[in-house]
Amino acid sequence: MGAYILAHDLGTSGNKATLFSTDGKLIGSRVEPYDTRYFNGTWVEQNADDWWNAVCSSTKELIRGTGISPDEIAAVSFSGQMMGCLCVDRQGRPLRPSIIWADQRAVSQTAQIEEHISQRDFYHIVGHRNTPSYGVQKLMWIRDNEPEIYEQTYKVLNAKDYIVFCLTGKFYTEYSDGNSMGCFDLCGLKWSEELISYAGIDGDKLPELKPSTYAAGVVTPKASLASGLAPGTPVVLGGGDGVTANVGTGSICPGKTYSCMGTSAWITTTTEKPIFDEEMRTVTWAHVIPGLYAPNGTMQTAGGAYSWLKNTVCKMESYDAKLHGKSPYDYMNEQIAASPAGANGIIFLPYLLGERAPRWDIYAKGAFLGLKSENTRGDLLRSVLEGVTMNLDIILNILRQQVEIHEITVIGGGAKGDVWRQIMADVYNTRILVPSLLEEAGSMGAAVTGGVGAGIYKDFTAVERFLEINSVQEPDQAAVEKYRQVKAVFDECYFALKDVFPKLNV
């Protein structure tokens, strides 16, 4: 058996190929970008051949750069962008570009489903709301607007599923990506005949469902020539990117929780049953670990709000940083650290792009409230980090109603700053764990899933070989008490302005 596992993480901006040794060491990684086409306001597409070319190029570069032999790779597995719609024919050839997760064109198709089933009933089948984001609504759009493409469609795939086909010639998806299609029975782990009927699509166009650990096949001779992988290398399905990160952060048993602090941000935990929130504020994904679930809440602008602050308010910090070879965030964090918990009374609502969880309000806007003449620049900056974190805390508390959460592993760019991590610890009143590798959770999760599927590991506790906690931040109880008061006001501010926000669309 080979000594390495290859993980491919097919994101929105490109594919990252990462090589791990079977004892959990990061050997190397390569990123190959690809284009995304944004048009018609809410339409977003990618070329599936660009995914395949990126996988082949990054694989060859990684093998060449690390000096290993392809025969030493014991398995290939995947983490991939979800909620897409790629139509392929019987030979697996793409019939049109993939409509990816960010696309929102299928508004009328979403309404068609809602003619048959309420949001609440839909939510209790799928674990998600009925929105234009999901795959079945996008397939309905193709049926209604490109009937010739729909008729030629043999299967509808997500990004990683297409790469699995390219490598093995087999059409499969697994439960987490199946869940992202929007016609998946979350409790039964099968396609929902009821929702397929309401959507009015041909259910045969959906691929066969398998567990994430399923070995779909082996690299074919043709795929070997294109990718540089050895023929006969086992190919394991892996999972959707948001859920493979559960594994990569150690969220492999009930209550283990992680937060990804990127441009958007989310909190995800692991449970034995789905969490169905009465107000439908959170969603639940099928976990890559058989028998488990991954309840989640995702907000629109987290690191994005901090980046907006840097680009608009903190131009002087950016100038100084360039002058002295530092990061603008270093200067910003110095000022934030000098401001007390609660930002001297400033509340920031972080809804710069509307909001998903916990508000589900497309009209929500960003706002600074409580400004006074004695406020400092540091107060303003601190309020942004606090506002993002308090919004995530609402999501956390929904999850805590059904599962005990005592610590959170934080990944992504927002986990780099000590100041923000302390705000998280204080707002959440929980320990914050920081891994040594902040950007590899999806790849690690894919590698462990591949290792389990290929028989290299007995179970998912193998992630302990991969995951190293670099630091831990404990909550400060004085700040915890202060934030307990501020969080109630934060919620009041949103609801006070909720009916005003739509009037600001001028």
N, C-alpha and C positions, 0 to 999 in steps of 0.2 A: 504493500500500500504506500502511496506517495506521502511526502512529508509536509505538503502544503495544501491550503484551501484557497481558491480564488473567489472573491466576492465582487459582483458588479452592482453598483448603486446608480440606477438610471433616474437622474433627477430632471428638473425642468431646464437647467442651463447646460447640462452635459452628463456624461457617464464617467464615474470614477471606478477604476479597477483597482482592487486592493488585495494584496497577497499576505496571508497569515500562515505562520507555521502551525502545525497541529497542536503545539503546546501554547498557542495563544499570542505569539510574538508578531508584531507588525513588521513585515519584511520590506514592503514598499508599496507605493500607490502611484497611479497615473490618472490624469483627468483629460478627457477629450471633449471639448465643447461641441454643441450643435445649435442650430438656429431655431428660434421660435417666431412664428408669424402672428402678430397682433393686428387685427383689422376689424372694420365694421363696428367699432365701439366695444363690443363684448365678445368677439370671436377670437379664439386662440388655437392655433394648429401647429403640429410638427410633422416632419417627414419621417416615417418609420425606417426608411433606408438609412437615414442619418443616425438613428439609434444603433443599427447593426454595424455600420461603418465605424462608429465610435467604439463599440465593444471590440471589434476586431483590431483596430488601431491601438487602443489602450492595452489590450491583452498582449499584443506583440511587443509593444514598448516596455511593458512591465517584465515580461520574460527576458527580453534582451538586457534591460537595465539591472535586473537582479542576478542575472547569470545562471538561473536555474534551467533545468531541462523540463520541457512540457510534460514528460513522463512522470515527473515528481509531483504534479498536481493531482491530488486524490479526488477532488470534487470541485464543481463550479455551482454557485448558487447566487441568488438575486435579492436585491431590495429595489423597489421601483415605484415611480410615480403612479398614483391611483386615479380612479374616477375618469378614465379615458374611454375612447371609442374608436378603435381601429378596425375597419372592415377589411377582411381578406377573403380571397376566393379559395377554391378547393386545393389549389397548389400553394396556398399561404402567401400569395402575392397581394400587397396592399392595393386596394381599389381607389383609395383617396387618402389624403393626409389624415393623421389621427387628430380628432377633436379632443384636446387634453383637459385636465381637471379645471383649469382656470376659465374655460369657455362657459358663457352664460346665455347662449342663444336660444336654448330650448324652453323658453318661457311658456309658449302656448301648449307645448307637449306636457309640461308639468301641470298645467291647468286641466288638460284632458284626463290625466290620472285622477286629479282631485274631483272630477265629476263623478267618479265611481267610489272613491274612498276618502275619508277624512284624513287630515294631517295626523291626528292622534292615532287612528287605526294603522295608518301607514308606518308611523314611528314605532308602533309596538310589533310590527312584523320585521322591519329592516333594522331598527335601532337608530335610524336617521330620519330627518325630515324629507319630504318630497320637494326637491329643488332642482333647478336646471344643471346643477353641478355633476350629477351622477350619470353613469353610462347608459342606462336604459332610456332616459329622456333624450339623450343625444342620438341614440339609435332611432328613436321615434322621429326626431327631426330629419334624419337622413331618409327615412321612409316617406315622410311627408314632402320633402323638398328635392330629394335626389332618388326617385323611385328606381331608376335603372341601376344605381349603385346598391340599393337595398336588395333588389332581386338577385344580383350577382353575389351577394355576401354569403359566404359559407360559415364563417365564425367571426365573432367580435372579440377582440383581445385588448388587454392592457399592455403597457410597454414591455415588462419583463416576460410576459407570456409570449409575445412575438419573438423575443430573443430565444426563449426556450424552443420555440418552433424552428427558428433558424439553425439552432444547434442540433436538434434531435429529429425534426420532422414531425413532432407530435403536438396536437392541439389540447392544451389543458389550461385551467386556471386553478387557483387555490382559494381557500375560504376568505382570506382577508381581501383579496382583489375581487372575488365574487361579491363580497359585501359592498364594494364600491360601485357595483353596477346599479344598485337601487331596486333590484327585484329579487333579493336574496332573503330567505327565511333564516333569520339570525339564530333562533333557538333550534331549528331543525337542521341547520347547516346544509341547505339545499336551495335550489331555485324555487321561488314562490309561484306556483301555478296561478294563484289568484292574481298576483300583480302582473304577471306576464299577460294574463287575459285582459286586465284593465288597460295595460299599455298597448295592446293590440299588435304585438310583435310575434314573430315565429320563434318559439322557444328553442328550436333546433339550432338556431344561430348562436346560442350561448355555448361556450366550451364546457367540457366535462369538468366537474369539480373534484378536487383532490385535497388532502391535507398539505400544508406548506412543506412538510418533510418528505413528500413523495418524490421519488426519483423518476423523472419523466422519461429518461432514456439515457443514451450516451452520445457523445459528439460523433457525428457522422464523418466519413472521409471527406465529403465536400465541405462541411463546416470546418474541418481541421485545416484544410488548405487556406481557407479565408481567414480564420481566427488565430492560427498558430498553436491551437490546443492539440493535444495528442488525440487521435481517434480512439474511441472507447472510453473517454473520460466521463464519469458519471455526472449528470446534470440534475440538480435538485431544484424544485420550483421556487423555494424562498417565499417572500411575502411582500406586501405593500410597505412602502418606506416608513410610514408612521408607526407600523406595528413591529417591523423588524427592530426598530429602535428600542422597543420594550425589552427585547432580548439583550441587545447591546448595552443597555444600562442596568441589567440585572433585574428588570421587572418581570420575573418569571414565576411569581407565586402571589397569592392574594395580599394586597396592601402595599406591595413594592411599587413605587411610583417614580415617574420621571417627568421633567419639564424641559422642553426644547425652547430655547430663547433665541430665535432667529429674527428675520424681518417680521414674520408673524410669530406667534408663540402658542404653545399648548401644554396642557397637563394631561397625562395619561397614566392610569393605574392598571392593575391586573385583578380580575375577579373570577369567581367560579360561575357567576350568572351575569347576564346583562344588567346594566343600571338604566331603568326607564324613569327619567325625571318627570314629575307631574307637569312641569311647565315646558318640557322638551328642550331644555337649555343645553344639555349635553348629548353626546351620541355614544354609541357602543360599536366597536369593531370586533370582528372575530380575531382572536389572537392567533399567532403562528403556532403556539403550543396547543396541541389538541386538547379540547375540554375546557379551555380558558377563554376569557374575553378581555378586551382592552377598552374600557370606558374612557371617554376623552372629551375635552372641551378646547376648542381652538379660537383664539382671538386674531383679528386682522392685522393690527399694527402694534408690535411690541418694540423689537429692535428698530423697526421702521419709524416709530415715533422718535426714538433716540437719534436716529440718523437724520430725520427731518429737523430736529432741534440743532444738530451740528451744522447742517447745511444752511439754515435760515437765521438762527439766533447767534450761533457761535462762530461767525466768520473770523473774528479776531483770534480765537483759539486755534482755528485751522491755519491761520497765517503764522502764528507763533510756532505751531507744531512743525510746519514746513521749514521754518527758519532754523529750528534747533534739532531737526531730525527725530521728532517724537510723534506720538499720536495725539490728535485733538482731544480724544477721550481722556488722555492723561490730565490735561488741563481742566477739562470739564469735571472729572471725578474729584479733583482737589477742591473745587468749589462746592460740589455736592457734599463731600465729607464734612465741610465746615458748617453746613446747614443742619439743624436738628431734625429728628423724626417728626413728621408732620409738616415739614417745609414752611414753618412759621405761618401756617394757616392757609396755604395755597393748595387748592384741589385742581388736578388736571384730569379731564376726561379724554381718554386716548383713542377716540373714535374718528380717526382721520380718514378712514375708508369705509364708513359705516361699521357695523359690527356683526360678527357671527356669535359665538358663545361669549357671554351668557345672554346677550341682549337680543340677537336675531333681529336687528333693526337696521335696514339699509339707509335710513335717513339720519342716523345718529352722527353727530359731529364732534370734533375735538373742541375743548374749551378749557381756559384757565379761569378759575373762580377764586374769589377771596383776596385778590391783589390789593395791597396797601402800600402807602408811600414808604414805609420802613422795610419792605421786602427787598432782599438782595438778589443779585443774579443767580447765586447759588441756590436760593429758595426756588426760583423758577425752574432751574435745571433739575433739582431734586424732585420736584412735584411730578415731573414727567415719569421718572423711574417709579415713583410711588404709585402713580395712577395706573400704569401698566400692571404693576404687581398686585394692586388691590382688585383690579378687574379679574386677574387670574385667580385671586383668592376666592372670589365668588364661585368659580368653577371648582376649585379645590373643596370648598365646603359642601357642594352638591355631592361630590364623590365621597366625602367623609360621612355623609348620612348613611352610607351602606357598607363602608369598609374603613377599617382603622389605618390611618396613615401617620407614621411617626418620623419619617425622613423622606427627602426628595433628592434624587440625583438630577443635577442640572447640567445640560449640554448646550452647545451652540455658542454663537458670538457673545451673547449677553451673559454667559457664565464666566467670561474672562475677567470681569472687573470685581475686585474685592468689595467695593462700595455697594454695588447692586446686589451681590450675593448676600450681604448683610441685611439689606432691606428685605430681601426675600425671606431670610430666616426670621426676621422680626415680624413681618406682615403675616406669614404663614404660621408662626410660632412652632417651628419645626427645624430639625437639623437639615442643613444643605450640604450634600455630598458632591464633590467636584472630581470627575475622572481625569486621569492624566491626558487622555485623548478626547478632546471635546467635539471633534467633527467626524468621528468614526463609528458612532453607535449603530447606524443603519448597516454599514459594512460588517461590523462585528456580528450583529444579529443575523445577517445573511450567512456569514461564515459558520456560525454555530449551527444554524438551521441546516446548512449543507452538510456539516459534519455529522449531525444526528441522522439525516436522511441517507447518508452514504455509509452509515454504520461505524463511523470513526469514533463517535461519542455515544455513550449509553443514553444520556438524556441532556437536558438544557442546563444543568448545573455546570456543564463544561464552560459556560461563560465566565466562571471564576478564574479560569486560566487567562482570559483575555482582559478582564476589567480590573484596572488598578485605580483606587481612589487616592487622589493626590492631596486633597485637603477637605476639611470639614468645618463648617461655620455653624456655631450655636446661636440660638436666639438670645437677645438681651431683654430681660423681662421688663425693664422700664420702658423700652421702646415698644415691646409687645402691648403693653397696657395703653400707651399713647395711640398706637395704630388701631386698637380695638375701638376707640372713640372716633378716630378719623374715618374708618371704614364705613361706619353707619352714615356719616355725612356724605361720603363719596356716593353711596347708593341713592341718597335723597337728592343729590345734585342731578344725577341722570334722570330720575323720574320727574323732577321739577321742570326739566327742559325737554322731555320726550316729545311733547306736543308742539314745541317751538321748532325743533329741528327741521321738520318738513317745510316749514315756512322760509327757511334759510336757503332753499334751492332756487336762487335767483341768478 
